[in-house]
C-alpha cells in the first residue's frame, strides 16, 4: 500500500513560485495524464468508500471535478458540481469564504442534493480548507450530511484538517507534502 | 438505443435566458446528479471508443473535465485538462478564440501529450465550436492527433459540427437540441 502511495506522490510535480512567489504548487496534471497513476488514485478512493452508503459525490471546481466525477462513475453514483459564482444556471445557494487577499465564493444548485443524503465531498488538494468549509456549508444548507472530505493531496502545514475536524468533519487524503 | 438517448435528453434541464437574454441554456447538472443518467452517458461514450486505440483523453474546462475524466477512468487512460489562461502551472501553449464579444483563450501544458498520440477530445456541449477548435489546435501543437471530438450535447443550429469537419475533424454527440 505504501508503495502505491509513494508512486502516486512521485507522479505529482512541484512548481516553485506558482501562482506567486514563495508558493510550492503541487501539480497533479503529471499524475492525471499517467494512466496507472490516475487509475490508482480513483481505485484507492473508490475502494475506501464503496461500502459507505454514500448517496452522491460532490466535487469542487475545477480539479475536484476530475477526481470526483471518476469516483462517482466507478461507484455508480451521481455527481454534483460545486462552482464559482455565476456558473450554475438554476437557483443556487452561495457561501463566501476568505482568501489571503479578498474573498471568493462557491455555489450549489438548490435542487442538487436530496435532503438527508450522505455526500462524499472531493477536491484535489486541501491547504487552509477555506473552500472545503464553504462546500460543507453548502451541502448542509440542503439538509444533507458530508460523509467525509476526501483529497488526493494534503498540505498539513496549512492546518486545513484541523479546521475541518473542528467543524465536525472527517478528513481523508492519499498523500501529504509537509515542510517541503 | 434510441430509448437510452431519449432518457438522457429528458434528464437535461433547459434554463431560458441564461447566461443572457435569448439563450436557452442546456443544463447537464440534472443529468450528472442522476446515477443512471451519468452512468449511461459515460458507458455509451466509453463503448464507442474502447477499441479505437486512443492514447489519452483531453477534456475542456470545466464541464469537459467531468465527462472526460470519467471516460478516461473507464477506459484505463490518462486525462489531460485544457484550461483557461493562468490556471496551468507549468509551461503552456495558448490559443485564442473569438467570443460573441471579445476573446478568450485555452492553454495546454507543453508536456501534456506525447508526440504522435491519438487523443479523444471531450466537452459537454458543442455550439459554435470556437473553444473546441482552439483545443484541437493546442493538441496539434504537441504533434498529436485528435481521434474525434465528442460531446454529450450538440446544438446543430450553431453549426459547430460543420466548422470542425471543415478543419478535418470527426465529430460525435449523444443528443441534439435543435430549433427549440
Interface residues (C-beta under 8 A of the other chain):
Chain A: X13 X15 X18 X19 X25 X27 X29 X32 X33 X34 X35 X37 X38 X39 X42 X56 X59 X61 X62 X63 X65 X66 X67 X68 X69 X70 X72 X73 X74 X76 X77 X78 X79 X80 X81 X86 X88 X89 X90 X109 X112 X113
Chain B: X13 X15 X18 X19 X25 X27 X29 X32 X33 X34 X35 X37 X38 X39 X42 X56 X59 X61 X62 X63 X65 X66 X67 X68 X69 X70 X72 X73 X74 X76 X77 X78 X79 X80 X81 X83 X86 X88 X89 X90 X109 X112 X113
